[in-house]
Amino acid sequence: MAERAQAGALASADPVAGSPVYPIGSRINERGRLEVAGCDVVELAAEFGTPAYVYSEDDMRARARATVAAFAERTDDFEVLYASKALTCTAAYRLFAGEGLSCDVASGGELHMALRGGFDPERIYMHGNNKSEAELEQALASGVGHVIVDSLDEIDRLERVAAGRPQRVLLRVTPGIRPDTHHKIATGQEDSKFGIPPAALPHAVERCAAAGLDLRGLHAHLGSQVFDLDVYDTLADVLTNAGDYPVVNVGGGFAVAYTRDQRPPPVSAYAEAMLARLPDGVRVLCEPGRSLVANAGISLYRVGTVKEVPGVRRYVAVDGGMADNIRPMLYDAVYEAEIADRFGDSTPCRIVGMHCETGDILVKQATLEDPRPGDVLVMPATGAYGHSLASNYNGVPRPPVVFCSEGDARVVVRRETYEDLTVRDVDDD
């Protein structure tokens, strides 16, 4: 009894156990180091180098299963699609295909990786607000189950490519709803590059019929990081008023915690809100992406320089930055950070990257425990969009992606080399 009480006290003192920002099951181990999926992250940094994207496979699987269960408890006719732009690598596609999810892709490249990762083409949905004829030809040749038609012009392109084949399509509707999220990740407002305005839907329906396309239903997406679930009531009204269709895709928007004080609704609440106002007999599709991978992943860096500007601030510079995580600069995204083997908050500082930009700031206001050169720094909740948006700015090779499970770690995307930076060059000499 005393041993259980002591174990409970240790768990409650662990700043990682139960934290919403770290992968499920993370902890501070007996050596005082962060452990993810049974792997000591200081050892991971030594083995795989830094920067590195590290994921818990078990966390990703658990979130996929929880999402499926949330809808299965409320309807018999649904489909969960992995919004794959959140983490575009073959291993992620393979993992979610293995969990029975379907998939949405937004380009020919994502389609290529989804197929390479083992997704049945029938369970792939092809997105994109400006799909080329080449991408549409690729989709139809691959046997993609549904194309999400985003504009009237696209109907013309798809008619030419389909050449009479009854390709299944959904029409993307611009619902005129702006959720309470960052303006750069809101997509449902009237002034949007995405979708067909409701007033133009009757013409779009006529054009699909004339083009010989098999119109199955409607799609709408409000944006990302949606905390206010009431917007899904409004969305349901827009979609049901637009017509009677057998398939309704209500998009994604599932929010995640980027800092410890953020508490997004559980996935069950999203399922409840998305289904509440839709009529019976409709097949409901949803598209989580960020919520399946964001908190499953962390980024590892090595501290290089600690610089004190008297009376101003302390800068902690790491060996990555805006090339491997552009979100703080692009979306004003806020993250937390810790020294991997010394959690604490004794030192207010600003965590900056190594790129030649003043705006290369990963965390504007951080508190670390006595940061020193050589420390391994960890940023949690970086599993969504870091790898997908990574660049070679300043000629920096992109980091590896490392999957961890039950104490074993494996590289699923290798670190780029300097040779990779020139492999596409054409040398006229």
VMD Tcl script that draws the C-alpha trace (Angstrom):
set ca {
  {0.00 0.00 0.00}
  {2.82 2.39 0.93}
  {4.66 1.50 -2.30}
  {1.59 2.34 -4.39}
  {1.18 5.65 -2.58}
  {4.84 6.50 -3.19}
  {4.52 5.59 -6.88}
  {1.45 7.79 -7.15}
  {3.30 10.69 -5.54}
  {6.20 10.30 -7.98}
  {3.83 10.22 -10.95}
  {2.06 13.37 -9.80}
  {5.44 15.11 -9.45}
  {6.44 14.14 -12.99}
  {5.93 17.27 -15.14}
  {5.37 15.13 -18.24}
  {3.09 12.31 -17.04}
  {-0.44 13.17 -18.13}
  {0.65 16.39 -19.86}
  {-1.54 17.22 -22.88}
  {1.43 18.37 -24.97}
  {3.67 15.29 -24.77}
  {3.03 11.89 -26.39}
  {0.87 9.52 -24.39}
  {2.95 7.56 -21.88}
  {5.87 10.01 -21.80}
  {7.66 10.35 -18.51}
  {10.79 11.54 -16.74}
  {12.85 8.39 -16.26}
  {15.12 7.35 -13.40}
  {18.02 9.30 -14.92}
  {15.97 12.50 -14.90}
  {15.55 12.48 -18.67}
  {12.49 12.74 -20.86}
  {11.40 9.36 -22.17}
  {9.04 8.99 -25.13}
  {7.61 5.59 -26.11}
  {10.20 3.98 -23.86}
  {13.11 5.83 -25.53}
  {15.45 8.19 -23.68}
  {15.48 11.34 -25.83}
  {19.04 12.30 -24.82}
  {20.16 8.95 -26.18}
  {18.06 9.52 -29.30}
  {19.80 12.85 -29.86}
  {23.18 11.18 -29.52}
  {22.26 8.35 -31.90}
  {20.34 10.21 -34.60}
  {21.68 13.74 -34.21}
  {19.79 17.01 -33.97}
  {17.52 18.51 -35.08}
  {15.24 15.48 -35.25}
  {11.52 14.82 -35.38}
  {10.61 12.06 -32.91}
  {7.22 10.32 -32.85}
  {5.49 7.81 -30.63}
  {3.90 5.24 -32.91}
  {1.66 4.00 -30.11}
  {0.35 7.53 -29.55}
  {-0.56 7.90 -33.24}
  {-2.33 4.56 -33.23}
  {-4.21 5.38 -30.02}
  {-5.49 8.68 -31.44}
  {-6.61 7.03 -34.67}
  {-8.48 4.34 -32.75}
  {-10.07 6.87 -30.40}
  {-11.35 8.89 -33.36}
  {-12.86 5.85 -35.03}
  {-14.43 4.75 -31.74}
  {-15.94 8.18 -31.12}
  {-17.84 8.05 -34.40}
  {-18.65 4.34 -34.19}
  {-20.41 4.95 -30.88}
  {-22.74 7.44 -32.57}
  {-23.34 6.23 -36.12}
  {-23.01 3.10 -38.23}
  {-22.21 4.97 -41.44}
  {-19.02 7.03 -41.28}
  {-15.48 7.26 -42.54}
  {-12.42 8.78 -40.87}
  {-9.94 10.23 -43.37}
  {-6.35 11.00 -42.42}
  {-5.72 14.59 -43.56}
  {-2.24 13.68 -44.66}
  {-0.78 17.13 -45.19}
  {-0.18 17.18 -41.43}
  {2.60 14.58 -41.74}
  {3.51 13.55 -45.26}
  {5.82 10.59 -45.05}
  {5.35 7.04 -46.25}
  {5.62 5.56 -42.76}
  {2.74 7.71 -41.50}
  {0.57 6.71 -44.45}
  {1.41 3.07 -43.80}
  {0.58 3.36 -40.10}
  {-2.83 4.97 -40.62}
  {-3.72 2.67 -43.51}
  {-2.98 -0.20 -41.13}
  {-5.38 1.32 -38.62}
  {-8.19 1.18 -41.18}
  {-8.42 4.88 -41.90}
  {-9.09 6.38 -45.30}
  {-6.99 9.27 -46.54}
  {-7.21 12.68 -48.12}
  {-4.44 14.07 -50.28}
  {-4.00 17.58 -51.67}
  {-1.52 17.07 -54.50}
  {-0.07 14.54 -56.88}
  {2.90 14.13 -54.55}
  {0.73 13.31 -51.55}
  {-1.21 10.86 -53.71}
  {2.05 9.19 -54.73}
  {3.11 8.79 -51.09}
  {-0.33 7.57 -49.98}
  {-0.26 4.83 -52.60}
  {3.34 4.00 -51.71}
  {2.24 3.78 -48.08}
  {-0.37 1.15 -48.86}
  {-3.65 3.02 -49.01}
  {-6.31 1.37 -51.14}
  {-6.94 3.97 -53.90}
  {-10.68 3.47 -53.40}
  {-10.23 4.97 -49.93}
  {-8.33 8.04 -51.10}
  {-10.01 11.42 -51.51}
  {-8.26 13.88 -53.83}
  {-8.34 17.49 -52.61}
  {-6.82 20.71 -53.93}
  {-8.15 24.11 -54.90}
  {-6.24 24.18 -58.20}
  {-5.65 20.60 -59.32}
  {-3.93 20.38 -62.68}
  {-5.09 18.12 -65.48}
  {-1.96 16.04 -64.89}
  {-2.92 15.54 -61.23}
  {-6.49 14.66 -62.19}
  {-5.19 12.17 -64.76}
  {-2.93 10.69 -62.08}
  {-5.87 10.40 -59.68}
  {-8.16 8.69 -62.19}
  {-5.42 6.37 -63.45}
  {-4.71 5.37 -59.84}
  {-8.36 4.54 -59.22}
  {-8.91 7.22 -56.57}
  {-12.31 6.73 -54.97}
  {-13.43 10.36 -54.84}
  {-12.29 13.68 -56.21}
  {-13.25 16.74 -54.16}
  {-14.28 19.27 -56.80}
  {-13.26 22.74 -55.64}
  {-14.45 25.00 -58.47}
  {-16.48 25.25 -61.65}
  {-13.28 25.40 -63.69}
  {-12.24 22.08 -62.19}
  {-15.41 20.45 -63.47}
  {-14.32 21.45 -66.98}
  {-10.85 19.94 -66.43}
  {-12.25 16.78 -64.89}
  {-14.72 16.37 -67.75}
  {-11.84 16.41 -70.23}
  {-9.78 13.97 -68.20}
  {-12.62 11.60 -67.28}
  {-13.75 11.36 -70.90}
  {-17.09 9.86 -69.96}
  {-15.92 7.75 -67.02}
  {-18.35 8.18 -64.08}
  {-15.79 9.36 -61.54}
  {-17.26 9.80 -58.06}
  {-16.99 13.38 -56.80}
  {-17.93 15.57 -53.87}
  {-18.51 19.29 -54.30}
  {-16.62 21.49 -51.87}
  {-18.88 24.18 -50.49}
  {-17.71 27.50 -49.07}
  {-20.13 27.67 -46.11}
  {-19.50 31.31 -45.15}
  {-18.48 30.43 -41.59}
  {-15.37 31.88 -39.92}
  {-14.36 29.89 -36.83}
  {-12.41 31.44 -33.97}
  {-8.92 30.48 -35.15}
  {-5.89 32.10 -36.78}
  {-6.91 33.79 -40.02}
  {-4.30 31.88 -42.01}
  {-5.82 28.50 -41.10}
  {-9.48 29.50 -41.44}
  {-10.98 28.16 -44.68}
  {-14.77 28.29 -44.34}
  {-15.31 32.04 -44.57}
  {-17.02 33.57 -47.59}
  {-13.81 35.28 -48.75}
  {-11.82 32.10 -49.34}
  {-9.82 30.57 -52.16}
  {-11.46 27.23 -51.33}
  {-14.77 25.90 -52.51}
  {-17.93 26.82 -54.37}
  {-20.28 29.46 -52.92}
  {-23.72 28.05 -52.01}
  {-25.37 30.28 -54.62}
  {-23.31 28.61 -57.34}
  {-24.06 25.05 -56.21}
  {-27.11 24.47 -58.47}
  {-25.00 25.34 -61.51}
  {-22.17 23.10 -60.27}
  {-24.63 20.21 -59.85}
  {-25.89 20.71 -63.40}
  {-22.34 20.84 -64.74}
  {-21.43 17.59 -62.96}
  {-24.42 15.85 -64.50}
  {-23.60 17.19 -67.97}
  {-19.98 16.07 -67.54}
  {-21.05 12.53 -66.65}
  {-19.60 12.73 -63.14}
  {-21.11 10.73 -60.29}
  {-21.93 13.41 -57.72}
  {-22.11 11.69 -54.34}
  {-22.30 14.57 -51.90}
  {-20.90 17.74 -50.39}
  {-17.74 18.66 -48.54}
  {-16.92 21.64 -46.33}
  {-13.98 22.46 -44.11}
  {-14.01 25.34 -41.63}
  {-10.31 25.46 -40.77}
  {-7.92 24.16 -38.14}
  {-7.68 24.46 -34.37}
  {-11.45 24.85 -33.89}
  {-12.26 25.01 -30.17}
  {-15.84 26.32 -30.44}
  {-17.98 23.34 -31.42}
  {-21.12 25.40 -32.05}
  {-19.84 26.18 -35.55}
  {-20.59 22.59 -36.57}
  {-24.30 23.22 -35.95}
  {-24.17 26.09 -38.41}
  {-22.19 23.97 -40.86}
  {-24.78 21.19 -40.68}
  {-27.52 23.69 -41.49}
  {-25.62 24.98 -44.52}
  {-24.95 21.49 -45.87}
  {-28.44 20.10 -45.32}
  {-30.05 23.19 -46.81}
  {-27.86 22.78 -49.89}
  {-29.55 19.56 -50.91}
  {-30.22 15.92 -50.13}
  {-27.04 13.88 -50.67}
  {-25.97 10.43 -49.45}
  {-22.49 11.64 -48.39}
  {-21.56 14.67 -46.29}
  {-17.93 15.46 -45.49}
  {-17.75 17.87 -42.55}
  {-13.97 18.36 -42.73}
  {-11.67 18.44 -39.75}
  {-10.72 21.19 -37.34}
  {-9.99 19.06 -34.28}
  {-7.87 21.25 -32.00}
  {-4.76 20.13 -30.11}
  {-2.86 21.43 -27.08}
  {0.33 23.29 -27.93}
  {0.83 24.53 -24.37}
  {-0.09 23.02 -21.02}
  {-2.86 25.55 -20.40}
  {-4.73 24.60 -23.61}
  {-7.47 22.03 -23.14}
  {-9.15 21.24 -26.46}
  {-12.45 19.34 -26.47}
  {-12.10 15.54 -26.55}
  {-12.57 13.77 -29.85}
  {-15.93 12.46 -28.61}
  {-17.17 16.05 -28.38}
  {-16.20 16.70 -32.00}
  {-18.00 13.56 -33.13}
  {-21.09 14.56 -31.18}
  {-21.06 18.10 -32.59}
  {-20.45 17.02 -36.17}
  {-23.24 14.46 -36.14}
  {-25.85 16.22 -34.00}
  {-27.66 18.19 -36.71}
  {-27.15 15.92 -39.70}
  {-30.12 13.84 -40.85}
  {-30.28 10.07 -40.49}
  {-29.22 8.00 -43.44}
  {-26.29 10.22 -44.40}
  {-22.77 8.82 -44.63}
  {-20.59 11.19 -42.60}
  {-16.92 11.79 -43.36}
  {-14.43 13.66 -41.18}
  {-10.81 14.59 -41.84}
  {-8.55 14.77 -38.76}
  {-4.88 15.35 -39.44}
  {-3.25 17.57 -36.84}
  {-5.07 15.82 -33.99}
  {-3.60 12.45 -34.99}
  {0.05 13.51 -35.06}
  {0.71 16.87 -33.35}
  {1.03 15.67 -29.76}
  {2.51 12.36 -30.88}
  {5.64 14.19 -32.00}
  {8.42 16.22 -30.43}
  {11.45 18.01 -31.87}
  {14.96 17.61 -30.49}
  {17.61 20.32 -30.78}
  {21.10 20.92 -29.43}
  {21.81 24.22 -27.65}
  {24.79 25.97 -29.20}
  {24.95 29.52 -27.84}
  {23.54 31.13 -24.71}
  {23.75 34.90 -25.00}
  {22.91 37.43 -22.30}
  {21.89 40.94 -23.40}
  {22.11 42.90 -20.11}
  {18.82 44.44 -19.15}
  {17.06 42.99 -22.20}
  {16.89 39.18 -22.37}
  {18.77 35.91 -22.61}
  {18.91 34.19 -25.99}
  {19.22 30.42 -26.29}
  {20.20 29.44 -29.82}
  {19.64 25.92 -31.13}
  {20.78 24.05 -34.25}
  {17.43 24.26 -36.01}
  {14.73 26.88 -36.42}
  {12.47 28.19 -39.13}
  {13.62 25.63 -41.72}
  {12.31 22.73 -39.63}
  {9.41 24.52 -37.89}
  {8.04 27.55 -39.74}
  {4.79 27.64 -37.76}
  {5.85 30.20 -35.12}
  {6.85 32.58 -37.90}
  {3.95 31.77 -40.25}
  {1.05 31.41 -37.81}
  {2.36 33.00 -34.58}
  {2.20 29.48 -33.15}
  {3.14 29.26 -29.47}
  {5.17 26.32 -28.15}
  {6.78 25.21 -24.93}
  {10.30 23.84 -24.48}
  {12.43 22.13 -21.85}
  {15.97 20.93 -21.37}
  {15.58 17.19 -21.94}
  {17.42 16.09 -18.78}
  {16.69 19.11 -16.58}
  {13.05 20.14 -16.57}
  {12.45 23.42 -14.76}
  {11.82 27.11 -15.15}
  {14.61 29.04 -13.43}
  {15.69 31.05 -16.48}
  {13.45 33.28 -18.63}
  {14.79 33.26 -22.19}
  {13.99 33.42 -25.88}
  {14.67 30.32 -27.95}
  {15.96 31.20 -31.40}
  {17.15 29.28 -34.41}
  {20.37 29.32 -36.39}
  {19.02 30.91 -39.57}
  {19.92 34.33 -40.92}
  {16.62 35.99 -39.97}
  {15.78 38.13 -36.95}
  {12.36 36.52 -37.01}
  {13.81 33.03 -36.60}
  {12.26 32.65 -33.14}
  {10.92 29.28 -32.00}
  {9.65 30.33 -28.56}
  {9.43 34.03 -27.70}
  {8.88 33.57 -23.97}
  {10.36 30.41 -22.53}
  {11.59 29.40 -19.10}
  {14.33 26.80 -19.02}
  {16.37 25.28 -16.21}
  {19.82 26.90 -16.48}
  {20.33 26.33 -20.24}
  {23.92 25.59 -21.33}
  {25.74 24.89 -24.60}
  {25.48 21.21 -25.45}
  {22.10 20.68 -23.78}
  {19.43 18.72 -25.64}
  {16.34 20.89 -25.91}
  {12.91 19.37 -26.55}
  {9.87 21.09 -28.05}
  {6.65 19.09 -27.67}
  {3.54 19.16 -29.88}
  {5.55 19.58 -33.09}
  {4.27 16.43 -34.80}
  {2.00 18.27 -37.24}
  {3.35 20.30 -40.16}
  {6.98 20.57 -39.02}
  {8.22 17.87 -41.39}
  {5.63 18.70 -44.05}
  {6.58 22.39 -44.18}
  {10.34 21.93 -43.75}
  {12.72 23.65 -46.16}
  {16.41 23.85 -47.00}
  {16.70 27.53 -46.12}
  {20.34 28.57 -45.65}
  {21.33 25.27 -47.27}
  {20.41 23.27 -44.18}
  {19.60 19.56 -44.70}
  {16.18 18.58 -43.43}
  {16.01 16.54 -40.19}
  {15.22 12.83 -39.92}
  {11.89 11.43 -38.80}
  {12.26 8.83 -36.06}
  {9.43 6.52 -34.99}
  {9.58 5.04 -31.48}
  {7.65 2.19 -29.90}
  {8.21 0.19 -26.72}
  {11.79 1.33 -26.34}
  {12.82 0.77 -29.96}
  {13.57 3.62 -32.35}
  {13.88 3.53 -36.13}
  {14.50 6.15 -38.79}
  {11.61 6.31 -41.27}
  {12.89 9.39 -43.13}
  {16.67 9.80 -43.13}
  {18.46 13.05 -42.51}
  {19.36 14.85 -45.71}
  {23.02 15.30 -46.61}
  {24.86 18.13 -48.31}
  {24.95 15.94 -51.42}
  {21.14 15.86 -51.36}
  {21.17 19.65 -51.67}
  {22.80 19.44 -55.10}
  {21.36 16.17 -56.41}
  {18.84 18.00 -58.65}
  {21.33 20.48 -60.04}
  {22.02 20.38 -63.79}
  {25.70 21.10 -64.44}
  {26.12 22.60 -67.89}
  {29.89 22.12 -67.67}
}
mol new
graphics top color blue
foreach p $ca { graphics top sphere $p radius 0.5 }
foreach p [lrange $ca 0 end-1] q [lrange $ca 1 end] { graphics top cylinder $p $q radius 0.2 }
display resetview
